[in-house]
Amino acid sequence: MHLLIRYIVTDFVRWREVFEGHRSAQQEAGLELEHLWRNVDRPDEVILLFSVEDIQKAREFVYSTEIPQAKEGSEIIDEPDIFFLE
């Protein structure tokens, strides 16, 4: 099982700092980052691919009411596209 997330950021460097600060929370949710990409033609577009250990824990994490607060200061300017894939 995989999780694919896509969103737009205003400042990739700042976003990356905030993202790295949440690594332990991602791991606790059973998520392991496999790939992090930036769109060559649109470098403000970020695409993440995670492997998912437990889909229920991953869904709870991704759709948590705490996520909007975590986005503050992270430079994300749109609602993410979220896809659970198998």
N, CA, C and O atoms as a GROMACS GRO file, in nm:
protein
  344
    1MET      N    1   0.086  -0.116   0.000
    1MET     CA    2   0.000   0.000   0.000
    1MET      C    3   0.090   0.123   0.000
    1MET      O    4   0.196   0.125   0.063
    2HIS      N    5   0.045   0.226  -0.073
    2HIS     CA    6   0.120   0.350  -0.080
    2HIS      C    7   0.027   0.470  -0.061
    2HIS      O    8  -0.094   0.461  -0.079
    3LEU      N    9   0.088   0.580  -0.024
    3LEU     CA   10   0.019   0.707  -0.011
    3LEU      C   11   0.092   0.807  -0.097
    3LEU      O   12   0.213   0.826  -0.084
    4LEU      N   13   0.017   0.873  -0.187
    4LEU     CA   14   0.072   0.976  -0.273
    4LEU      C   15   0.006   1.108  -0.235
    4LEU      O   16  -0.117   1.118  -0.227
    5ILE      N   17   0.088   1.211  -0.210
    5ILE     CA   18   0.038   1.343  -0.174
    5ILE      C   19   0.101   1.445  -0.267
    5ILE      O   20   0.221   1.439  -0.296
    6ARG      N   21   0.019   1.540  -0.314
    6ARG     CA   22   0.067   1.647  -0.401
    6ARG      C   23   0.014   1.780  -0.351
    6ARG      O   24  -0.105   1.793  -0.322
    7TYR      N   25   0.103   1.879  -0.341
    7TYR     CA   26   0.058   2.013  -0.308
    7TYR      C   27   0.156   2.118  -0.356
    7TYR      O   28   0.264   2.087  -0.407
    8ILE      N   29   0.116   2.245  -0.339
    8ILE     CA   30   0.194   2.360  -0.383
    8ILE      C   31   0.248   2.431  -0.259
    8ILE      O   32   0.177   2.448  -0.160
    9VAL      N   33   0.374   2.472  -0.266
    9VAL     CA   34   0.437   2.544  -0.156
    9VAL      C   35   0.492   2.677  -0.207
    9VAL      O   36   0.521   2.692  -0.326
   10THR      N   37   0.506   2.773  -0.118
   10THR     CA   38   0.562   2.903  -0.157
   10THR      C   39   0.712   2.908  -0.142
   10THR      O   40   0.780   2.982  -0.213
   11ASP      N   41   0.764   2.828  -0.050
   11ASP     CA   42   0.908   2.829  -0.023
   11ASP      C   43   0.951   2.686   0.006
   11ASP      O   44   0.928   2.636   0.116
   12PHE      N   45   1.013   2.621  -0.090
   12PHE     CA   46   1.048   2.480  -0.076
   12PHE      C   47   1.144   2.456   0.040
   12PHE      O   48   1.126   2.360   0.115
   13VAL      N   49   1.243   2.540   0.057
   13VAL     CA   50   1.342   2.522   0.165
   13VAL      C   51   1.273   2.527   0.301
   13VAL      O   52   1.297   2.441   0.386
   14ARG      N   53   1.189   2.626   0.323
   14ARG     CA   54   1.117   2.637   0.451
   14ARG      C   55   1.022   2.518   0.468
   14ARG      O   56   1.015   2.460   0.576
   15TRP      N   57   0.950   2.482   0.362
   15TRP     CA   58   0.859   2.369   0.370
   15TRP      C   59   0.936   2.243   0.411
   15TRP      O   60   0.889   2.168   0.496
   16ARG      N   61   1.052   2.220   0.351
   16ARG     CA   62   1.131   2.100   0.379
   16ARG      C   63   1.172   2.093   0.525
   16ARG      O   64   1.172   1.986   0.586
   17GLU      N   65   1.208   2.208   0.583
   17GLU     CA   66   1.244   2.212   0.725
   17GLU      C   67   1.128   2.168   0.813
   17GLU      O   68   1.145   2.088   0.904
   18VAL      N   69   1.010   2.221   0.784
   18VAL     CA   70   0.891   2.185   0.862
   18VAL      C   71   0.857   2.038   0.841
   18VAL      O   72   0.827   1.967   0.936
   19PHE      N   73   0.863   1.993   0.717
   19PHE     CA   74   0.833   1.854   0.683
   19PHE      C   75   0.926   1.759   0.759
   19PHE      O   76   0.880   1.660   0.816
   20GLU      N   77   1.055   1.788   0.759
   20GLU     CA   78   1.152   1.703   0.830
   20GLU      C   79   1.124   1.699   0.980
   20GLU      O   80   1.151   1.598   1.045
   21GLY      N   81   1.069   1.807   1.034
   21GLY     CA   82   1.035   1.811   1.176
   21GLY      C   83   0.921   1.720   1.215
   21GLY      O   84   0.899   1.695   1.333
   22HIS      N   85   0.847   1.671   1.116
   22HIS     CA   86   0.733   1.582   1.143
   22HIS      C   87   0.764   1.435   1.112
   22HIS      O   88   0.674   1.352   1.110
   23ARG      N   89   0.889   1.406   1.089
   23ARG     CA   90   0.926   1.269   1.050
   23ARG      C   91   0.884   1.166   1.155
   23ARG      O   92   0.833   1.059   1.119
   24SER      N   93   0.904   1.194   1.283
   24SER     CA   94   0.869   1.096   1.386
   24SER      C   95   0.718   1.071   1.389
   24SER      O   96   0.674   0.958   1.410
   25ALA      N   97   0.638   1.176   1.368
   25ALA     CA   98   0.493   1.160   1.364
   25ALA      C   99   0.452   1.074   1.244
   25ALA      O  100   0.361   0.993   1.253
   26GLN      N  101   0.520   1.094   1.132
   26GLN     CA  102   0.493   1.012   1.013
   26GLN      C  103   0.524   0.866   1.043
   26GLN      O  104   0.445   0.777   1.009
   27GLN      N  105   0.637   0.841   1.105
   27GLN     CA  106   0.676   0.704   1.137
   27GLN      C  107   0.580   0.640   1.235
   27GLN      O  108   0.547   0.522   1.222
   28GLU      N  109   0.534   0.716   1.334
   28GLU     CA  110   0.437   0.663   1.430
   28GLU      C  111   0.306   0.625   1.361
   28GLU      O  112   0.235   0.535   1.406
   29ALA      N  113   0.274   0.694   1.251
   29ALA     CA  114   0.153   0.665   1.175
   29ALA      C  115   0.175   0.552   1.074
   29ALA      O  116   0.086   0.520   0.995
   30GLY      N  117   0.293   0.492   1.078
   30GLY     CA  118   0.321   0.380   0.988
   30GLY      C  119   0.355   0.423   0.847
   30GLY      O  120   0.339   0.345   0.753
   31LEU      N  121   0.402   0.546   0.831
   31LEU     CA  122   0.439   0.598   0.700
   31LEU      C  123   0.591   0.605   0.686
   31LEU      O  124   0.660   0.651   0.777
   32GLU      N  125   0.641   0.560   0.574
   32GLU     CA  126   0.784   0.566   0.544
   32GLU      C  127   0.800   0.637   0.410
   32GLU      O  128   0.751   0.588   0.308
   33LEU      N  129   0.869   0.750   0.410
   33LEU     CA  130   0.888   0.825   0.287
   33LEU      C  131   0.976   0.746   0.191
   33LEU      O  132   1.087   0.705   0.227
   34GLU      N  133   0.927   0.724   0.071
   34GLU     CA  134   1.004   0.655  -0.032
   34GLU      C  135   1.061   0.753  -0.134
   34GLU      O  136   1.175   0.739  -0.177
   35HIS      N  137   0.980   0.853  -0.172
   35HIS     CA  138   1.024   0.950  -0.271
   35HIS      C  139   0.968   1.087  -0.239
   35HIS      O  140   0.856   1.100  -0.191
   36LEU      N  141   1.047   1.188  -0.266
   36LEU     CA  142   1.005   1.326  -0.259
   36LEU      C  143   1.049   1.390  -0.390
   36LEU      O  144   1.168   1.393  -0.422
   37TRP      N  145   0.952   1.440  -0.465
   37TRP     CA  146   0.983   1.500  -0.595
   37TRP      C  147   0.935   1.644  -0.599
   37TRP      O  148   0.842   1.683  -0.529
   38ARG      N  149   1.003   1.723  -0.685
   38ARG     CA  150   0.957   1.857  -0.723
   38ARG      C  151   0.936   1.855  -0.873
   38ARG      O  152   1.016   1.799  -0.948
   39ASN      N  153   0.828   1.914  -0.916
   39ASN     CA  154   0.797   1.922  -1.057
   39ASN      C  155   0.902   2.011  -1.125
   39ASN      O  156   0.924   2.124  -1.083
   40VAL      N  157   0.966   1.959  -1.228
   40VAL     CA  158   1.070   2.033  -1.300
   40VAL      C  159   1.013   2.161  -1.362
   40VAL      O  160   1.078   2.266  -1.359
   41ASP      N  161   0.893   2.152  -1.416
   41ASP     CA  162   0.832   2.267  -1.482
   41ASP      C  163   0.761   2.361  -1.386
   41ASP      O  164   0.727   2.474  -1.422
   42ARG      N  165   0.740   2.315  -1.265
   42ARG     CA  166   0.673   2.396  -1.163
   42ARG      C  167   0.733   2.360  -1.027
   42ARG      O  168   0.675   2.280  -0.954
   43PRO      N  169   0.848   2.417  -0.993
   43PRO     CA  170   0.921   2.375  -0.872
   43PRO      C  171   0.849   2.401  -0.740
   43PRO      O  172   0.895   2.356  -0.635
   44ASP      N  173   0.738   2.473  -0.743
   44ASP     CA  174   0.661   2.492  -0.620
   44ASP      C  175   0.564   2.375  -0.596
   44ASP      O  176   0.496   2.372  -0.493
   45GLU      N  177   0.558   2.281  -0.690
   45GLU     CA  178   0.473   2.163  -0.674
   45GLU      C  179   0.556   2.048  -0.617
   45GLU      O  180   0.658   2.009  -0.673
   46VAL      N  181   0.509   1.995  -0.505
   46VAL     CA  182   0.579   1.888  -0.433
   46VAL      C  183   0.494   1.762  -0.438
   46VAL      O  184   0.372   1.767  -0.418
   47ILE      N  185   0.559   1.649  -0.464
   47ILE     CA  186   0.489   1.521  -0.468
   47ILE      C  187   0.565   1.424  -0.378
   47ILE      O  188   0.686   1.409  -0.389
   48LEU      N  189   0.491   1.360  -0.288
   48LEU     CA  190   0.548   1.268  -0.191
   48LEU      C  191   0.489   1.129  -0.211
   48LEU      O  192   0.370   1.115  -0.237
   49LEU      N  193   0.573   1.028  -0.198
   49LEU     CA  194   0.526   0.890  -0.203
   49LEU      C  195   0.573   0.820  -0.076
   49LEU      O  196   0.693   0.812  -0.049
   50PHE      N  197   0.478   0.770   0.001
   50PHE     CA  198   0.506   0.698   0.124
   50PHE      C  199   0.464   0.552   0.109
   50PHE      O  200   0.366   0.523   0.040
   51SER      N  201   0.536   0.461   0.172
   51SER     CA  202   0.484   0.326   0.190
   51SER      C  203   0.398   0.332   0.316
   51SER      O  204   0.426   0.408   0.409
   52VAL      N  205   0.293   0.252   0.318
   52VAL     CA  206   0.196   0.254   0.427
   52VAL      C  207   0.196   0.119   0.496
   52VAL      O  208   0.170   0.016   0.433
   53GLU      N  209   0.225   0.120   0.624
   53GLU     CA  210   0.225  -0.003   0.704
   53GLU      C  211   0.084  -0.040   0.749
   53GLU      O  212   0.046  -0.157   0.746
   54ASP      N  213   0.007   0.060   0.791
   54ASP     CA  214  -0.128   0.039   0.844
   54ASP      C  215  -0.218   0.149   0.788
   54ASP      O  216  -0.205   0.265   0.826
   55ILE      N  217  -0.308   0.113   0.697
   55ILE     CA  218  -0.388   0.214   0.630
   55ILE      C  219  -0.476   0.292   0.727
   55ILE      O  220  -0.496   0.412   0.708
   56GLN      N  221  -0.529   0.227   0.829
   56GLN     CA  222  -0.614   0.297   0.926
   56GLN      C  223  -0.535   0.404   1.000
   56GLN      O  224  -0.581   0.518   1.013
   57LYS      N  225  -0.417   0.370   1.048
   57LYS     CA  226  -0.332   0.468   1.117
   57LYS      C  227  -0.292   0.581   1.023
   57LYS      O  228  -0.288   0.697   1.062
   58ALA      N  229  -0.262   0.547   0.899
   58ALA     CA  230  -0.222   0.647   0.801
   58ALA      C  231  -0.337   0.742   0.772
   58ALA      O  232  -0.317   0.863   0.765
   59ARG      N  233  -0.457   0.689   0.754
   59ARG     CA  234  -0.574   0.774   0.729
   59ARG      C  235  -0.599   0.867   0.848
   59ARG      O  236  -0.625   0.986   0.830
   60GLU      N  237  -0.591   0.813   0.968
   60GLU     CA  238  -0.612   0.895   1.088
   60GLU      C  239  -0.511   1.009   1.092
   60GLU      O  240  -0.546   1.122   1.128
   61PHE      N  241  -0.387   0.981   1.057
   61PHE     CA  242  -0.283   1.083   1.057
   61PHE      C  243  -0.308   1.188   0.948
   61PHE      O  244  -0.306   1.308   0.976
   62VAL      N  245  -0.332   1.144   0.827
   62VAL     CA  246  -0.347   1.235   0.714
   62VAL      C  247  -0.471   1.323   0.729
   62VAL      O  248  -0.467   1.441   0.694
   63TYR      N  249  -0.579   1.267   0.780
   63TYR     CA  250  -0.704   1.342   0.793
   63TYR      C  251  -0.726   1.396   0.934
   63TYR      O  252  -0.837   1.437   0.968
   64SER      N  253  -0.623   1.396   1.016
   64SER     CA  254  -0.630   1.444   1.153
   64SER      C  255  -0.669   1.591   1.158
   64SER      O  256  -0.634   1.669   1.069
   65THR      N  257  -0.741   1.628   1.262
   65THR     CA  258  -0.775   1.769   1.281
   65THR      C  259  -0.652   1.852   1.315
   65THR      O  260  -0.657   1.975   1.310
   66GLU      N  261  -0.540   1.787   1.349
   66GLU     CA  262  -0.417   1.859   1.380
   66GLU      C  263  -0.341   1.900   1.255
   66GLU      O  264  -0.254   1.986   1.262
   67ILE      N  265  -0.371   1.841   1.141
   67ILE     CA  266  -0.297   1.870   1.018
   67ILE      C  267  -0.306   2.018   0.980
   67ILE      O  268  -0.204   2.075   0.943
   68PRO      N  269  -0.424   2.083   0.986
   68PRO     CA  270  -0.424   2.226   0.950
   68PRO      C  271  -0.328   2.309   1.036
   68PRO      O  272  -0.265   2.401   0.984
   69GLN      N  273  -0.317   2.279   1.166
   69GLN     CA  274  -0.223   2.352   1.250
   69GLN      C  275  -0.079   2.321   1.210
   69GLN      O  276   0.007   2.409   1.216
   70ALA      N  277  -0.053   2.198   1.170
   70ALA     CA  278   0.082   2.160   1.128
   70ALA      C  279   0.120   2.230   0.997
   70ALA      O  280   0.238   2.253   0.971
   71LYS      N  281   0.021   2.263   0.916
   71LYS     CA  282   0.048   2.332   0.790
   71LYS      C  283   0.092   2.476   0.812
   71LYS      O  284   0.160   2.534   0.727
   72GLU      N  285   0.054   2.535   0.927
   72GLU     CA  286   0.092   2.673   0.954
   72GLU      C  287   0.244   2.684   0.956
   72GLU      O  288   0.312   2.607   1.024
   73GLY      N  289   0.295   2.778   0.881
   73GLY     CA  290   0.439   2.797   0.874
   73GLY      C  291   0.510   2.703   0.780
   73GLY      O  292   0.632   2.713   0.763
   74SER      N  293   0.436   2.612   0.718
   74SER     CA  294   0.500   2.513   0.630
   74SER      C  295   0.504   2.557   0.485
   74SER      O  296   0.562   2.488   0.401
   75GLU      N  297   0.444   2.671   0.454
   75GLU     CA  298   0.445   2.728   0.319
   75GLU      C  299   0.353   2.656   0.221
   75GLU      O  300   0.363   2.681   0.101
   76ILE      N  301   0.264   2.568   0.269
   76ILE     CA  302   0.167   2.502   0.181
   76ILE      C  303   0.055   2.600   0.152
   76ILE      O  304  -0.002   2.658   0.244
   77ILE      N  305   0.022   2.619   0.024
   77ILE     CA  306  -0.078   2.719  -0.010
   77ILE      C  307  -0.204   2.662  -0.076
   77ILE      O  308  -0.292   2.738  -0.115
   78ASP      N  309  -0.214   2.531  -0.088
   78ASP     CA  310  -0.336   2.472  -0.143
   78ASP      C  311  -0.374   2.350  -0.063
   78ASP      O  312  -0.298   2.303   0.022
   79GLU      N  313  -0.491   2.298  -0.090
   79GLU     CA  314  -0.532   2.173  -0.027
   79GLU      C  315  -0.461   2.059  -0.098
   79GLU      O  316  -0.457   2.056  -0.221
   80PRO      N  317  -0.406   1.967  -0.023
   80PRO     CA  318  -0.332   1.858  -0.087
   80PRO      C  319  -0.425   1.761  -0.161
   80PRO      O  320  -0.541   1.743  -0.124
   81ASP      N  321  -0.370   1.702  -0.265
   81ASP     CA  322  -0.435   1.588  -0.330
   81ASP      C  323  -0.378   1.466  -0.259
   81ASP      O  324  -0.256   1.450  -0.251
   82ILE      N  325  -0.465   1.380  -0.208
   82ILE     CA  326  -0.423   1.263  -0.130
   82ILE      C  327  -0.480   1.138  -0.194
   82ILE      O  328  -0.600   1.129  -0.219
   83PHE      N  329  -0.392   1.042  -0.221
   83PHE     CA  330  -0.433   0.917  -0.284
   83PHE      C  331  -0.372   0.799  -0.210
   83PHE      O  332  -0.250   0.792  -0.193
   84PHE      N  333  -0.455   0.707  -0.166
   84PHE     CA  334  -0.408   0.579  -0.113
   84PHE      C  335  -0.410   0.481  -0.231
   84PHE      O  336  -0.513   0.466  -0.296
   85LEU      N  337  -0.299   0.416  -0.257
   85LEU     CA  338  -0.283   0.333  -0.377
   85LEU      C  339  -0.239   0.192  -0.340
   85LEU      O  340  -0.167   0.171  -0.243
   86GLU      N  341  -0.284   0.096  -0.421
   86GLU     CA  342  -0.233  -0.041  -0.404
   86GLU      C  343  -0.205  -0.101  -0.540
   86GLU      O  344  -0.162  -0.215  -0.548
   0.00000   0.00000   0.00000
